[in-house]
Amino acid sequence: MLPCRSRGLLRVVITLFTSPLFGALTSATSLVNVTVDDTFGNSEENLQITYQPDGSWSQGVDCTNCEAHLDTTKVHSGTWHDTTYFSDNPPSSPLSASLTFNGVAIYVYCIVTRASTDPFGNSDMTFYLDGNQVGTFVQPPNGDPTYQYSVPVYVNEAIPSGKHTFTLVNGRAGEQTALALLDYIVFS
Ligand SMILES: *[C@@H]1O[C@H](CO)[C@@H](O)[C@H](O)[C@H]1NC(C)=O
């Protein structure tokens, strides 16, 4: 038999663990990260990144006319998507990659270079959440031809719970030619 005071404490502990408040606290801390590959998507969640307009993004590995040749051991699943915004021949509609997901945080990973030529390593991406502009990643070339892998070009850890559509747009009207190399997206 436990002393009376211990039983009282035990009851408090049990009440705490079974209370809705405790349930809310544990579900808030048990976030799971889901990775969506640029090419393979996420098969468990049946998710894919969609690219617009048709034919404007290439599979980096297979691309014969792309100038970015990457170390496939350093990219997620050995794949990436490549697109270039040409300032002298801008596309009639935005070069976009979109993902619809159910979550509270998103992390977008690209491969980035600051090469001056072959490829012209100008990064100029704009990010949208549910149609609203929420960020940019702008980094001009500086002559460094190396590639940086898994660069988090957009991170948002304060998204209201629920279903959302994220969109990356490469290049901006009136600005320089811009390269985007999308590797994968993680959401929580
Ligand atoms: C999810 O991944 C991000 C970026 O890698 C990390 O900062 C975060 O802590 C992870 N969250 C969980 C719940 O594992």
The ligand as an SDF file (V2000), in Angstrom:
LIG
                    3D

 14 14  0  0  0  0  0  0  0  0999 V2000
   13.6610   18.0120  -40.3420 C   0  0  0  0  0  0  0  0  0  0  0  0
   14.7490   18.3680  -41.1410 O   0  0  0  0  0  0  0  0  0  0  0  0
   15.2660   19.6540  -40.8630 C   0  0  0  0  0  0  0  0  0  0  0  0
   16.3190   19.9820  -41.8900 C   0  0  0  0  0  0  0  0  0  0  0  0
   17.1580   18.9200  -42.1660 O   0  0  0  0  0  0  0  0  0  0  0  0
   15.7860   19.7030  -39.4490 C   0  0  0  0  0  0  0  0  0  0  0  0
   16.3070   20.9740  -39.1590 O   0  0  0  0  0  0  0  0  0  0  0  0
   14.6500   19.3750  -38.5140 C   0  0  0  0  0  0  0  0  0  0  0  0
   15.1020   19.3420  -37.1910 O   0  0  0  0  0  0  0  0  0  0  0  0
   14.0330   18.0500  -38.8810 C   0  0  0  0  0  0  0  0  0  0  0  0
   12.8400   17.8490  -38.0980 N   0  0  0  0  0  0  0  0  0  0  0  0
   12.5210   16.6510  -37.5820 C   0  0  0  0  0  0  0  0  0  0  0  0
   11.2160   16.5930  -36.8580 C   0  0  0  0  0  0  0  0  0  0  0  0
   13.2220   15.6680  -37.6880 O   0  0  0  0  0  0  0  0  0  0  0  0
  1  2  1  0
  1 10  1  0
  2  3  1  0
  3  4  1  0
  3  6  1  0
  4  5  1  0
  6  7  1  0
  6  8  1  0
  8  9  1  0
  8 10  1  0
 10 11  1  0
 11 12  1  0
 12 13  1  0
 12 14  2  0
M  END
$$$$
